[in-house]
Amino acid sequence: MEFILEGLKTALKLLLRGDKEVLQITLLTFKVCGTATLLSVFIGLPVGLFLALRDFPGKRFIITIVNTGMGLPPVVVGLWVSILLWRYGPLGFLNLMYTPTAIIIAQAVIASPIIMGLSMAAIQQLDPNLRLQLKALGASKFQLTLLLVSEARLSLLAAVIAGFGGVVSEVGAAMMVGGNVKGLTRVLTTAISLHVSRGEFELAIALGLILMFLSFLITYFLTTVQQRRTYNWKKY
């Protein structure tokens, strides 16, 4: 209990005095996690919709791969991204290893299957008759997709929240491809891991509280967007 109280005091001191290193780590975490989440949404949502709305040979196999990817260990992702980005790897000429971009790539690979699988399930659980009614009313493929997305918006936003959760809590892949370099690739999760390994539990708790607060703020924003239409509907 004493460790937790000291961690709270340390967190308040770091925030109130505007510790430069902590602010830098927090801002980098926000930038990396935000970019990785957006990238995974741009990748995962269209693929999830395509899998839900189209039939083609091998679809079940692709869905199996997506579902497997939802539980893919982050260290495995870190391993393969490292191999690709390493100096002598296929993408080594890009010189992305041990940069924030490498962390973004790894985190996007982790979150994309989560958003794919959940968004696909969100569309598939809609009443099949809805699609038939929309087609009967003359809706084009684009209009049909937009209407189905609108109908499943609560579940789709839940998929985004889950994807963000996978990104913001990740540490293994970030450590492997980012290297936890001070002032360059050190984010809150890797910084916490470092301080725990050093036995600096008070500082680790302080950074953990900051990470939880940052995660809460972003999740609260996404939840507010998700639930806004529900509250408006209940008023009537």
N, C-alpha and C positions, 0 to 999 in steps of 0.2 A: 504493500500500500504506500509505503514511503517513496518507493521509486516512482510511482504514478504521480504523487503530489509534487515531487521534485521535477518530474517531466512537465507537468502543467506549468509550474513556475518558470522553467527554462523556456518553454514555448512562448509564454507571455513576454518574457524578457526579450527573446529574439525578435518577436513581432513588433513590440513597442519601440525598441531601439532601432528597428529597421536594419537588422544584420544583413550586410551586403551579400554574403555567401548564401544565406538561407533564401533571400529574395531572388537571387539568381537561379538557384536550384528550383524554387517554386515556379518561377516564370518559365523556365525551360520545360518543366514537367507539364505545365498548362499548354505550352506550345506544341510539344511532342505528342501528348495524349489527344489534344484537340485535332491536330492535323491527321494523326493516325485514325481517329474515329471517323472524321469526314471522309478520308480516303476509303476506309472500309465500307462506309455507307454507299459511296459512289460505285464501289465494286459489288458489294454484297446484295444491295437492294435490287438492282436490275437483274442479276443472276437469279435471285430468289423468285422474282416475279416471272421470269422466263421459265423456270422449272415448274412453277405452279400452273402456268397457263398454256404451256405447249407440251405436246406429246411427240416423242421421237425415239428411235431405236437407241437403247442403252441408257435411257432416262433413269431407270432404277439404279443402275451402277453408278451414275453421276451423283444421284441423291445419297447413295451409300457413302461415297467419298466425302460429300459435304457434311453428312452427319458424323463421319469419323473425324473430320477436321474440327468439328465443334468441341471435341475433347482432346485435341492434339496437344501434347505436352509442350510448354513454351521452350524448354531446353532443346527439344528436337527442332523446333522452328529456328532457334538461335544457331544450332549446328549447321543447318542447311543454308541459312542466309549468310553465315560466316564463310561457308565453302564457296558460295557464289560471289561474295564481295571480297574475298581474300585476294591478296596481291597477285597470286598466280591462278585465281579462279576465273570463270567465264566473264564476270563483270568487274574484274580487278582493275581494269583500265579506268574505271570511273572514280577510283580513290575515295570510296564512300565508307570504308571500314573505319570504325572508331569515330563516327560523326553522328550528330543527331538524326541525320537522314537515314542512317542504317537502323537506328532504333525505330524510327517511324515505319520503315519497311517491315521490320520484324513484327511490330505490334499490329500493323494492318493485316499481315498474313494470319495472325492469331485471331483477330476480331472478325475478319471477313466471313469465314465459314459460319460463325455464330449468327451474324446478321442474315446470311443466306438462308440458313436452316430455319430460323424463326420467322423470317418474312415469308418464306415459302409455305410454312405451316399456317401462317396468318391468313393467306389467300385461300389455301386449300380448305380451311375450315368454314369458309363462307357457304351459304346455302347454294347448291348447284343451280337451283331454279332461278336465282338472281341473275346469273350470267345469261341464261336462256331468255329471260324477260328483257334484259338490256339489248340482246341481239334482235329480239322480236320488235323492239321499238326503233330499230335502225341505227344503233350505236356503232360507230366505227371501232376498229381494234384499239386505236389510241384513246378514244372516249371510254371504251369498255375498261381499259386498264386504269384510267384515272378514277373512274367511278368505283372500281373494286378497291383501289388503294384508299380512297376516301372512306369506304365502308369498313376497311380493316385498319384504319389509322391508329387506333388505340394499341392494337397488337404490334403494328409496325414500329411505333415509337417505343414500345417495350423491347423490341429487338434492338433498337438503337441504344437504349439504356444498357441492355445486356452486353452489347458490343463495347460500349464505353467502360463497363465494369471489367471486362476482360483486358482492356488496354491499361487502365489506371492501376490495376493490381499486379501487373506483370513485372517480374524482376529478373528471371533467369536469362531470357533472350536479350534483354536490355544490357545486362552485364556482359554477355558474350560478344555482342556486336558493337556495343558502345565503349566497353572497357572501363566505365566508371571514372573517366578522366576529369579531374577537378577543373571546374571552369569551362568545360567543353561538353561533356556527355553525362555528367553526374545529375541524375534526377532523384526525386524523393525516395523511390523504392530502393534504388541502388545505394543511396546515401544511408538509409536506415540499415540495410544489410551490412554496410561497411562499419558503422558505429557499433552495431551489435557484436560483430566479430572482434572489435577492439575492446569490448567490455564497457563502452560508453553508453550505458542504458538510458541515462537521463536525456541525453541529446537525441538518442534514437526514439524515445517516447515523444519528445517534443516534435520531431520531424514527422512521426506517425500521426500525431494529432493534427498537424498542418495538412498532411495528405488526406486524412479523413474529412477535414473541414472543406478542402478543395473539392473532394469527390462529392460531398453532400451538396455544395452549392451548384455544381453542374447537374447533378442528378435532380435536384429540386427544380431547376429551370426546365429540364426535359419533362419532368413529371407535371409541372404546371401547364406546359404546352399540351401534354397528353390529356390531362383531365379537364381543360378549359371547356371544351365542347360538351363534356358530360355534365358539368355543373350548369351550363346554360340550358341544356335539355331538361334537367330536373326542375328548373324554375317554371316550366310550363306544365 
